Amino acid sequence: MCGIICEICYSNYSVLEDNQLLQRIKNRGPNCIHRKEINLDDGIRVIFCGAVLWTQGPNFVSQPVENDCGIFLYNGDIFDESWDGNMNDTEVIVAKLTRANNIPKDIVTQLKSLKGPFSIIYYDKYNHNLYFTRDRIGRNSLLVHKNDTSLVFSNVLGRKYKCIEVPSTYIYVLNIKTNRLKSISWNDDFEIIDETDMGEWMTSVQQQQSLPDEEFTFNYDKRSDIFEKENLIDFMENVGKETGKCKISILRQLLTNVEIKNTVFKITHLLERSVKIRVQRQPKMCQKCLQIKKSTCNHCSVGILFSGGLDCTLLAFLADKYLPKDQSIDLINVAFENGTNTSYDVPDRLTGKQSLKELRKLCYSRQWIFREINVPRNKLQKYQSEIIADLVYPRQTILDESLGSALWFAAQGEDNHGTSPCRILLVGSGADELFGGYTRHRNAYKRHGWDGLNKELLLDWKRISFRNLARDNRVICDHGRQPRMPYLDEDLTQFLLQLKPWLKCFPNENLGVGIGDKLMLRLVALNYGLTGVATLPKRALQFGSRIANKKEKGSDISRSFLDS
C-alpha cells in the first residue's frame, strides 16, 4: 500500500514541510519516495509525492509517474485475472490513461474499468484537470484538506488538518484553473451528476459526514419479489424446529436443499478465487528478505488478523491452499489489559487458540505462528495520543478510536518473540455487513420481517465505505503492510448483493445465534470441515480483545479529539 499526497499551492508554504505528515506518508510506502513539482500560470504550484510499498510485478515503480499526457499517483491493488500477473499494476494503469489521450470521457472510462481497492490522483496536463477518486467500494483512504494557501489530497493527514474523506460514490474532476468540480457517476455512461465550486462541495460533504451513523439514509425500493420461493423459507424454519438443538446437525440438514447447496458452492468458488489472487499476486518475500534483496524466501509473507472467529479462520484455511507450503503464516491475535485484570486471556485469545487447533488438524503441513500481541493500558494510551488518533481522524468517536487502536497494534505484529515479517495482511472486513452478522440484523428481522432485514443489509453496504474502511486502511498501512480484504472482492459482493436475505442469513428464533447469523458463511466453513469454527458466535473486536470500556458510549467523541 503506497502513500500519496498532492497539494495545489497558492503561496510559498507547503504542508510537505510538516515532517510528521511526511513520515506518515513514508510509513505507508517504505520502499522508496519521490516528489515532483510543476508551476502553472497565476503563481500556482502543484506538488505530487508518492511513497511506494511494492506489492505487484517483478519490480517496483517509483511515483509519481509522469509522461507527456499527465502525472499519476496511485495507492492500491488491481485484482483482475485478465491482467498479466507479472506486470506492475501501476505501469498498466498509466498505459491505459495515456491511451485515453487527454479525452475526459476516455480517462473516466479507464478508471471505471479498474477492479480492486485503490485511491488515484491523476493530473491531465492538457486540460489542467485533476482526477481524484477511491474505488467504488471505498476500500482505501483519500482525504481532502483546504486552507487559505493550499488544497491537499492525501491518504492520511492528522488532527491539525481539518479534512473530509473523499466519498467513494463518484469520480471527481477538478479543473485547477477554474476551481470547478464535476462529480461523475460510476455507472456506464459519462454522467455528470453535479458541478460546483470546490469549497461548496467540501462544505456539503463535511455536513454529511458529521451526521451520526444512525442518521445515514438512502433511497430504498422495496423488493416486489421478496417473498418468491416462500417454500424455501418454510423448509429452513422447519429444519430449525425439527432437527433439535445440535447446531452442526441443523447446518447439515440445511445443506440437503439443492438451492442452498448451490448457493454455498457459488460463494465458495468466488471466495476461493478472491483469496487466491490476493495471496499470490505479490513478490512472495517477507519484509526482511526484500530489504536485503534475497532471491528466495520461505518466511511469512502473508499474515492474518486473527481473532479465531468464523471470518478470519476461513481466510486462514484458504490462504493455506494457495501459499507455498514451506512458508509460515502468522496468525496475529491482539489483547488489551483491562482495568484491574492483568490477564491477557481475553475472549478472542481463547477463541484464537481454539481455532488454531482446528487449523493445525486440517492443515497439518503448514507452520502456523500464533502471535500474541499483548497491549498494557499505559502503552495503549501513549500511542492513541501520539499516533493512532491522527490516523483515525477525521473519524472521532470512542468506537472509531477503539477499533483503530486494536487494528494498529495487531498490524504492528509485535509480540514477545519479535515482529511479524509479513508484508500482506488478510482482513475479514465486510463479512458481517454482507452475510448479516450483527445483532441489528436480527433486530431488524424481528421488527420488520424479511423486507426490514433486506433494508438493513443494504444500509450497511451503502455506508461501509465511510463508516470504517478508510479508517482501517489508514491505521493498518501505518506499518508498511498491505491490507487485503477477500470478502470485498467485486465478483463476490456483486453475487451476494443480488441474493434474497434468507440466502445470506436467517436470524429468526428457530436458527439462533451461531447458526442463523452469517448462515451461508457457516455452511461454507462446514463444507471445508471446520466444524468447530462453523458455529462460533459473532463477537465484536472491541469486546473480544477487551479494548472497550463498557462504561463509555461508543458514539461519543473521544478525549483524544476534544483535547487536540
C-alpha positions as CSV (number, residue, x, y, z in Angstrom):
1,M,0.0,0.0,0.0
2,C,1.5,3.3,-1.0
3,G,1.3,6.7,0.5
4,I,0.3,9.5,-1.9
5,I,-0.2,13.3,-1.4
6,C,-0.9,16.0,-3.9
7,E,-1.0,19.7,-3.0
8,I,-2.2,22.7,-5.0
9,C,-0.3,25.6,-3.6
10,Y,-1.3,29.3,-3.9
11,S,1.7,30.5,-1.7
12,N,5.3,29.6,-0.9
13,Y,4.3,27.3,2.0
14,S,3.6,23.6,1.6
15,V,2.2,21.0,4.0
16,L,5.1,18.8,2.9
17,E,7.3,20.9,5.2
18,D,5.5,19.1,8.0
19,N,7.9,16.3,8.9
20,Q,5.3,14.4,10.9
21,L,2.9,14.3,7.9
22,L,5.7,13.3,5.5
23,Q,6.6,10.5,7.9
24,R,3.0,9.2,7.8
25,I,3.3,9.1,4.0
26,K,6.6,7.3,4.2
27,N,5.3,4.7,6.7
28,R,2.7,3.6,4.1
29,G,5.4,3.3,1.4
30,P,8.7,2.2,2.9
31,N,10.4,1.1,-0.4
32,C,11.0,4.5,-2.0
33,I,9.7,8.1,-2.0
34,H,9.8,10.8,-4.7
35,R,8.2,14.1,-5.4
36,K,7.5,16.2,-8.5
37,E,6.6,19.9,-8.6
38,I,5.1,21.8,-11.5
39,N,4.4,25.5,-11.9
40,L,1.3,26.8,-13.6
41,D,0.2,30.3,-14.5
42,D,-1.0,32.7,-11.9
43,G,1.6,31.5,-9.4
44,I,0.0,28.2,-8.8
45,R,2.3,25.2,-7.9
46,V,1.2,21.6,-7.8
47,I,3.3,19.1,-5.8
48,F,3.0,15.4,-6.2
49,C,4.6,13.0,-3.7
50,G,4.5,9.2,-3.7
51,A,5.9,6.7,-1.3
52,V,5.8,3.1,-2.6
53,L,5.1,-0.2,-1.0
54,W,6.0,-2.8,-3.7
55,T,3.3,-5.5,-3.9
56,Q,2.8,-6.3,-7.6
57,G,5.0,-7.0,-10.6
58,P,8.7,-8.1,-10.9
59,N,10.0,-4.7,-9.9
60,F,8.6,-1.7,-8.1
61,V,7.7,1.5,-9.9
62,S,8.5,4.8,-8.2
63,Q,5.9,7.5,-8.0
64,P,4.7,9.9,-9.2
65,V,4.7,8.6,-12.7
66,E,5.0,11.3,-15.4
67,N,4.7,11.3,-19.2
68,D,3.6,13.8,-21.9
69,C,-0.1,13.3,-21.0
70,G,-0.1,13.6,-17.3
71,I,1.1,12.9,-13.8
72,F,-0.1,9.8,-11.8
73,L,-0.3,8.9,-8.1
74,Y,-1.7,5.5,-7.2
75,N,-2.3,3.7,-3.9
76,G,-3.9,0.4,-4.5
77,D,-4.0,-3.2,-5.8
78,I,-5.6,-4.4,-9.0
79,F,-7.1,-7.9,-8.8
80,D,-8.1,-8.6,-12.3
81,E,-7.5,-12.1,-13.6
82,S,-7.4,-10.8,-17.2
83,W,-4.3,-8.7,-16.4
84,D,-0.8,-10.2,-16.7
85,G,0.2,-11.0,-13.1
86,N,3.9,-10.4,-14.0
87,M,3.2,-6.8,-14.8
88,N,3.3,-4.0,-12.3
89,D,-0.3,-2.6,-11.9
90,T,1.0,1.0,-11.8
91,E,2.5,0.7,-15.2
92,V,-0.6,-0.9,-16.7
93,I,-2.9,1.8,-15.4
94,V,-0.6,4.6,-16.7
95,A,-0.6,2.9,-20.1
96,K,-4.4,2.9,-20.1
97,L,-4.7,6.5,-19.1
98,T,-2.1,7.5,-21.7
99,R,-4.2,5.8,-24.4
100,A,-7.1,7.9,-23.3
101,N,-5.2,10.8,-24.9
102,N,-6.4,13.5,-22.5
103,I,-10.1,13.0,-23.5
104,P,-12.1,13.3,-20.3
105,K,-14.7,10.7,-21.2
106,D,-12.0,8.2,-22.1
107,I,-10.0,8.8,-18.9
108,V,-13.1,8.2,-16.8
109,T,-13.8,5.0,-18.8
110,Q,-10.4,3.7,-18.0
111,L,-10.8,4.5,-14.3
112,K,-14.2,2.7,-14.3
113,S,-12.6,-0.4,-15.7
114,L,-10.3,-0.9,-12.7
115,K,-11.0,-3.8,-10.4
116,G,-9.6,-3.8,-6.8
117,P,-9.0,-1.3,-4.0
118,F,-7.5,2.0,-4.9
119,S,-7.1,5.7,-4.4
120,I,-6.0,7.6,-7.5
121,I,-4.9,11.1,-8.3
122,Y,-4.2,11.9,-12.0
123,Y,-3.3,15.3,-13.5
124,D,-4.3,15.8,-17.1
125,K,-1.7,18.2,-18.4
126,Y,-3.6,19.3,-21.5
127,N,-6.9,20.3,-19.8
128,H,-5.5,21.1,-16.3
129,N,-8.0,18.6,-14.8
130,L,-7.1,16.8,-11.6
131,Y,-9.0,13.4,-11.4
132,F,-9.3,12.0,-7.9
133,T,-11.3,9.0,-6.6
134,R,-11.4,6.0,-4.4
135,D,-12.7,2.6,-5.8
136,R,-16.4,2.3,-5.8
137,I,-16.5,0.1,-2.7
138,G,-14.3,2.6,-0.8
139,R,-11.6,0.2,0.5
140,N,-8.8,2.7,0.5
141,S,-8.4,6.1,2.1
142,L,-8.2,9.5,0.4
143,L,-8.7,12.8,2.4
144,V,-9.0,16.4,1.3
145,H,-7.9,19.5,3.3
146,K,-8.4,23.1,2.3
147,N,-7.0,26.2,3.8
148,D,-6.2,29.8,2.7
149,T,-3.0,28.8,0.9
150,S,-3.5,25.3,-0.5
151,L,-5.7,22.4,-1.3
152,V,-4.4,19.0,-0.2
153,F,-5.3,15.4,-1.3
154,S,-3.7,12.7,0.8
155,N,-4.2,9.2,2.2
156,V,-3.6,10.4,5.7
157,L,-3.4,13.9,7.3
158,G,-3.9,14.2,11.1
159,R,-5.9,16.2,13.6
160,K,-4.3,19.5,12.8
161,Y,-5.7,19.4,9.3
162,K,-9.5,19.8,9.1
163,C,-10.4,17.4,6.4
164,I,-13.1,15.2,4.8
165,E,-12.9,11.7,3.4
166,V,-13.5,11.6,-0.4
167,P,-16.8,9.8,-0.9
168,S,-16.4,6.7,-3.0
169,T,-19.8,7.3,-4.7
170,Y,-18.3,9.3,-7.6
171,I,-15.2,10.0,-9.7
172,Y,-14.2,13.7,-9.2
173,V,-12.7,16.0,-11.8
174,L,-11.3,19.3,-10.6
175,N,-10.3,22.0,-13.1
176,I,-7.3,23.7,-11.4
177,K,-7.7,26.8,-13.4
178,T,-11.5,27.4,-12.7
179,N,-11.7,25.6,-9.3
180,R,-14.9,23.9,-10.6
181,L,-15.5,20.3,-9.6
182,K,-17.5,17.7,-11.6
183,S,-18.9,14.6,-9.9
184,I,-19.2,11.7,-12.4
185,S,-21.3,8.6,-11.8
186,W,-19.7,5.1,-11.6
187,N,-22.4,3.9,-14.0
188,D,-21.5,3.0,-17.6
189,D,-22.4,6.4,-19.1
190,F,-20.3,9.6,-18.7
191,E,-23.0,11.1,-16.5
192,I,-22.1,14.3,-14.7
193,I,-24.2,14.2,-11.5
194,D,-23.1,17.6,-10.2
195,E,-20.9,20.6,-11.0
196,T,-20.0,23.0,-8.2
197,D,-17.2,25.1,-6.6
198,M,-14.6,23.0,-4.8
199,G,-15.2,24.9,-1.5
200,E,-19.0,24.4,-1.7
201,W,-18.5,20.7,-2.4
202,M,-16.3,20.3,0.7
203,T,-18.8,22.1,2.9
204,S,-21.6,19.8,1.7
205,V,-19.6,16.6,2.2
206,Q,-18.4,17.9,5.7
207,Q,-22.1,18.3,6.7
208,Q,-23.0,14.8,5.5
209,Q,-20.0,13.2,7.2
210,S,-20.7,15.0,10.5
211,L,-24.1,13.2,10.9
212,P,-24.3,10.4,13.4
213,D,-24.3,6.9,11.7
214,E,-27.9,6.3,12.7
215,E,-28.9,9.4,10.6
216,F,-27.5,8.0,7.4
217,T,-30.3,7.5,4.9
218,F,-30.7,6.2,1.3
219,N,-33.4,5.6,-1.2
220,Y,-34.8,2.1,-0.7
221,D,-37.0,0.5,-3.2
222,K,-39.0,-2.3,-1.6
223,R,-38.4,-5.5,-3.4
224,S,-41.6,-6.8,-5.1
225,D,-40.1,-10.3,-5.4
226,I,-39.1,-10.5,-1.7
227,F,-41.4,-13.4,-1.0
228,E,-40.9,-15.5,-4.1
229,K,-39.9,-19.1,-3.2
230,E,-41.5,-19.0,0.2
231,N,-41.2,-22.8,0.3
232,L,-37.5,-22.4,0.9
233,I,-38.3,-20.2,3.9
234,D,-40.7,-22.8,5.2
235,F,-38.0,-25.5,4.7
236,M,-35.4,-23.5,6.7
237,E,-37.8,-22.8,9.5
238,N,-38.9,-26.4,9.8
239,V,-35.2,-27.6,9.9
240,G,-34.7,-25.3,12.9
241,K,-37.8,-26.6,14.6
242,E,-37.4,-30.3,13.9
243,T,-33.7,-31.1,14.0
244,G,-33.2,-30.4,17.7
245,K,-30.6,-28.2,19.4
246,C,-27.4,-29.6,17.8
247,K,-26.1,-26.8,15.6
248,I,-24.0,-28.9,13.3
249,S,-27.0,-31.2,12.6
250,I,-29.1,-28.2,11.7
251,L,-26.4,-26.9,9.3
252,R,-26.0,-30.3,7.7
253,Q,-29.7,-30.7,7.2
254,L,-29.9,-27.3,5.6
255,L,-27.3,-28.4,3.1
256,T,-29.6,-31.1,1.8
257,N,-31.6,-28.4,0.0
258,V,-30.4,-28.0,-3.6
259,E,-30.8,-24.2,-3.8
260,I,-28.9,-23.7,-0.5
261,K,-26.2,-26.2,-1.6
262,N,-25.8,-24.4,-5.0
263,T,-25.6,-21.0,-3.3
264,V,-22.9,-22.3,-0.9
265,F,-20.9,-23.8,-3.8
266,K,-21.1,-20.5,-5.7
267,I,-19.9,-18.4,-2.7
268,T,-17.2,-21.0,-2.0
269,H,-15.9,-20.7,-5.6
270,L,-15.9,-16.9,-5.6
271,L,-14.3,-16.7,-2.2
272,E,-11.5,-19.1,-3.2
273,R,-10.8,-17.1,-6.3
274,S,-10.7,-13.9,-4.2
275,V,-8.2,-15.3,-1.7
276,K,-6.1,-17.0,-4.3
277,I,-5.4,-13.8,-6.3
278,R,-4.8,-11.8,-3.1
279,V,-2.2,-14.1,-1.6
280,Q,-0.5,-15.0,-4.9
281,R,-0.3,-11.5,-6.5
282,Q,2.7,-10.3,-4.5
283,P,6.5,-10.6,-4.6
284,K,6.3,-13.6,-2.1
285,M,9.0,-12.1,0.0
286,C,9.0,-11.1,3.7
287,Q,10.0,-7.6,4.8
288,K,13.5,-8.6,5.8
289,C,14.4,-10.7,2.7
290,L,13.1,-8.0,0.4
291,Q,15.2,-5.4,2.2
292,I,18.4,-7.4,1.7
293,K,17.3,-8.4,-1.9
294,K,17.4,-12.2,-1.4
295,S,16.3,-14.2,-4.4
296,T,14.2,-16.7,-2.4
297,C,12.3,-16.5,0.9
298,N,10.4,-19.1,3.0
299,H,9.5,-16.7,5.8
300,C,6.0,-15.4,6.4
301,S,4.9,-13.0,3.6
302,V,1.2,-13.2,4.4
303,G,-0.4,-12.8,7.8
304,I,-4.0,-12.9,9.1
305,L,-5.6,-10.5,11.6
306,F,-6.9,-13.4,13.7
307,S,-9.5,-13.4,16.4
308,G,-10.2,-17.1,15.9
309,G,-13.7,-16.3,14.6
310,L,-15.5,-17.6,11.6
311,D,-14.4,-14.9,9.0
312,C,-10.7,-14.9,9.7
313,T,-10.3,-18.7,10.2
314,L,-11.9,-19.3,6.8
315,L,-9.4,-16.8,5.3
316,A,-6.5,-18.7,7.1
317,F,-7.8,-22.0,5.8
318,L,-8.0,-20.7,2.2
319,A,-4.6,-19.0,2.4
320,D,-3.1,-22.4,3.2
321,K,-4.5,-23.7,-0.1
322,Y,-2.7,-21.1,-2.2
323,L,0.5,-20.2,-0.5
324,P,3.8,-22.3,-0.9
325,K,3.8,-25.0,1.8
326,D,7.3,-24.0,3.0
327,Q,6.1,-20.5,4.0
328,S,4.8,-20.0,7.5
329,I,1.6,-18.0,8.1
330,D,1.3,-15.6,11.0
331,L,-2.0,-15.5,12.9
332,I,-2.0,-12.2,14.7
333,N,-4.1,-12.0,17.8
334,V,-4.4,-8.8,19.9
335,A,-5.5,-8.5,23.5
336,F,-5.6,-5.5,25.9
337,E,-5.1,-5.0,29.6
338,N,-8.4,-4.1,31.1
339,G,-9.0,-2.5,34.4
340,T,-7.6,-4.4,37.4
341,N,-7.5,-7.6,35.4
342,T,-3.9,-8.0,34.1
343,S,-4.6,-11.3,32.3
344,Y,-4.5,-11.3,28.5
345,D,-6.7,-14.4,28.3
346,V,-9.5,-12.3,26.7
347,P,-12.3,-13.9,24.7
348,D,-10.5,-13.5,21.3
349,R,-7.3,-15.0,22.7
350,L,-9.2,-18.1,23.9
351,T,-11.1,-18.5,20.7
352,G,-8.0,-17.9,18.7
353,K,-6.2,-20.8,20.4
354,Q,-9.2,-23.0,19.9
355,S,-9.4,-22.2,16.1
356,L,-5.6,-22.7,15.8
357,K,-6.0,-26.3,16.9
358,E,-8.6,-26.9,14.2
359,L,-6.3,-25.3,11.5
360,R,-3.4,-27.4,12.7
361,K,-5.5,-30.5,12.5
362,L,-6.8,-29.8,8.9
363,C,-3.7,-28.1,7.5
364,Y,-1.1,-30.1,9.3
365,S,1.8,-29.4,6.9
366,R,1.7,-25.7,7.4
367,Q,3.7,-23.9,10.1
368,W,1.2,-21.7,11.8
369,I,2.7,-19.0,14.0
370,F,0.3,-17.7,16.6
371,R,1.4,-14.2,17.6
372,E,0.0,-13.0,20.9
373,I,0.0,-9.2,20.8
374,N,-0.4,-8.0,24.5
375,V,-1.0,-4.3,25.0
376,P,-0.8,-2.8,28.5
377,R,-3.1,0.2,29.3
378,N,-0.2,2.8,29.5
379,K,1.1,1.7,26.1
380,L,-2.3,2.0,24.6
381,Q,-2.9,5.5,25.9
382,K,0.5,6.7,24.8
383,Y,0.1,5.6,21.2
384,Q,-3.5,6.7,21.0
385,S,-2.5,10.2,21.9
386,E,0.7,10.3,19.8
387,I,-0.2,8.4,16.6
388,I,-3.5,6.5,16.4
389,A,-5.8,9.5,16.8
390,D,-4.1,11.2,13.9
391,L,-4.7,8.0,11.7
392,V,-8.3,7.5,12.8
393,Y,-9.1,11.2,12.1
394,P,-11.5,12.6,10.7
395,R,-13.4,9.8,12.4
396,Q,-13.5,10.9,16.1
397,T,-15.7,8.6,18.2
398,I,-14.7,6.4,21.0
399,L,-15.7,3.3,18.9
400,D,-13.5,4.6,16.0
401,E,-10.5,5.1,18.2
402,S,-11.0,1.7,19.9
403,L,-11.3,-0.3,16.7
404,G,-8.5,1.7,15.1
405,S,-6.3,1.0,18.1
406,A,-6.9,-2.7,18.0
407,L,-6.1,-2.8,14.3
408,W,-3.0,-0.6,14.7
409,F,-1.4,-2.8,17.4
410,A,-2.4,-6.0,15.5
411,A,-0.9,-4.7,12.3
412,Q,2.2,-3.8,14.1
413,G,2.6,-7.5,14.7
414,E,5.0,-7.2,17.7
415,D,4.9,-10.0,20.3
416,N,7.3,-11.2,22.9
417,H,9.3,-13.2,20.3
418,G,9.7,-10.5,17.7
419,T,7.8,-8.8,14.9
420,S,5.9,-10.4,12.1
421,P,7.9,-10.1,8.8
422,C,4.7,-10.3,6.6
423,R,4.0,-7.6,4.0
424,I,0.4,-8.7,3.2
425,L,-2.4,-8.8,5.9
426,L,-5.6,-10.6,5.1
427,V,-8.5,-8.9,6.9
428,G,-12.1,-10.1,7.3
429,S,-13.7,-6.7,6.6
430,G,-17.2,-6.8,5.0
431,A,-18.2,-10.3,6.2
432,D,-20.6,-9.1,8.8
433,E,-22.2,-6.5,6.5
434,L,-22.6,-8.9,3.6
435,F,-23.7,-12.0,5.5
436,G,-25.8,-10.4,8.3
437,G,-23.5,-10.9,11.3
438,Y,-24.7,-8.0,13.5
439,T,-27.3,-8.1,16.3
440,R,-29.0,-5.2,14.5
441,H,-29.8,-7.6,11.6
442,R,-31.6,-9.9,13.9
443,N,-33.5,-6.9,15.4
444,A,-34.4,-5.6,12.0
445,Y,-35.9,-9.0,11.1
446,K,-37.8,-9.1,14.5
447,R,-39.3,-5.7,13.9
448,H,-40.0,-5.6,10.2
449,G,-39.6,-9.1,8.8
450,W,-37.7,-10.0,5.7
451,D,-38.1,-6.7,4.0
452,G,-36.8,-4.9,7.1
453,L,-33.7,-7.2,7.2
454,N,-33.1,-6.6,3.5
455,K,-33.2,-2.9,4.0
456,E,-30.8,-3.1,7.0
457,L,-28.3,-5.2,5.0
458,L,-28.4,-2.7,2.1
459,L,-28.0,0.2,4.6
460,D,-24.8,-1.5,6.0
461,W,-23.5,-1.9,2.5
462,K,-24.2,1.7,1.4
463,R,-22.3,3.2,4.4
464,I,-19.4,0.7,4.7
465,S,-17.1,2.9,2.7
466,F,-17.1,5.9,5.1
467,R,-18.1,4.1,8.3
468,N,-14.9,2.0,8.7
469,L,-13.0,1.0,5.5
470,A,-11.0,4.2,5.1
471,R,-10.2,4.4,8.8
472,D,-9.0,0.8,8.9
473,N,-6.8,1.4,5.8
474,R,-5.1,4.4,7.5
475,V,-4.2,2.6,10.7
476,I,-3.1,-0.7,9.1
477,C,-1.0,0.9,6.4
478,D,1.0,2.9,9.0
479,H,3.2,-0.2,9.5
480,G,4.1,-0.6,5.8
481,R,1.8,-3.6,5.3
482,Q,-0.8,-4.1,2.7
483,P,-4.3,-5.0,3.9
484,R,-6.3,-7.2,1.6
485,M,-10.0,-7.9,2.1
486,P,-11.2,-11.0,0.2
487,Y,-14.8,-10.6,1.3
488,L,-14.9,-7.3,-0.5
489,D,-14.0,-8.7,-3.9
490,E,-16.1,-7.2,-6.7
491,D,-17.3,-10.5,-8.1
492,L,-18.2,-11.9,-4.7
493,T,-20.0,-8.8,-3.5
494,Q,-22.0,-8.5,-6.7
495,F,-23.2,-12.1,-6.3
496,L,-24.1,-11.6,-2.6
497,L,-26.0,-8.3,-3.1
498,Q,-28.5,-9.9,-5.5
499,L,-29.3,-12.8,-3.2
500,K,-32.5,-12.9,-1.1
501,P,-31.8,-12.0,2.5
502,W,-32.5,-15.6,3.7
503,L,-29.7,-16.8,1.5
504,K,-27.3,-14.7,3.4
505,C,-28.6,-15.1,7.0
506,F,-31.7,-16.4,8.7
507,P,-32.0,-14.6,12.0
508,N,-35.3,-16.0,13.4
509,E,-35.8,-17.8,16.6
510,N,-35.5,-21.3,15.1
511,L,-32.0,-20.6,13.9
512,G,-30.4,-18.9,16.8
513,V,-27.0,-17.2,17.4
514,G,-24.2,-19.3,15.9
515,I,-26.4,-20.7,13.1
516,G,-28.7,-18.1,11.5
517,D,-26.3,-15.1,11.7
518,K,-23.9,-15.4,8.7
519,L,-25.6,-18.6,7.8
520,M,-24.2,-19.1,4.3
521,L,-20.6,-18.4,5.6
522,R,-21.1,-21.0,8.3
523,L,-22.2,-23.6,5.7
524,V,-19.1,-22.8,3.6
525,A,-17.0,-23.5,6.7
526,L,-18.8,-26.7,7.5
527,N,-18.2,-27.9,3.9
528,Y,-14.4,-27.5,4.5
529,G,-14.6,-29.5,7.7
530,L,-14.2,-26.5,10.0
531,T,-16.9,-27.9,12.4
532,G,-15.7,-26.0,15.5
533,V,-15.5,-22.7,13.7
534,A,-18.8,-23.1,11.8
535,T,-20.9,-22.4,15.0
536,L,-18.8,-19.8,16.8
537,P,-20.9,-16.8,17.8
538,K,-20.1,-13.4,16.5
539,R,-18.1,-11.2,18.8
540,A,-17.2,-7.6,18.2
541,L,-13.4,-6.8,18.1
542,Q,-13.7,-4.1,20.7
543,F,-15.2,-6.6,23.2
544,G,-13.3,-9.8,22.1
545,S,-10.0,-8.0,22.6
546,R,-11.2,-6.2,25.7
547,I,-10.2,-2.8,24.5
548,A,-13.7,-1.4,25.1
549,N,-14.7,0.3,28.3
550,K,-18.3,-0.7,28.9
551,K,-18.9,2.4,30.9
552,E,-18.2,4.6,27.9
553,K,-20.7,5.2,25.0
554,G,-19.0,4.3,21.7
555,S,-20.7,7.1,19.7
556,D,-19.3,9.8,22.0
557,I,-16.3,11.9,20.8
558,S,-13.0,10.5,22.2
559,R,-10.9,12.7,24.5
560,S,-8.1,12.4,22.0
561,F,-10.0,14.8,19.8
562,L,-11.5,17.0,22.4
563,D,-8.1,17.8,23.7
564,S,-6.5,18.5,20.3
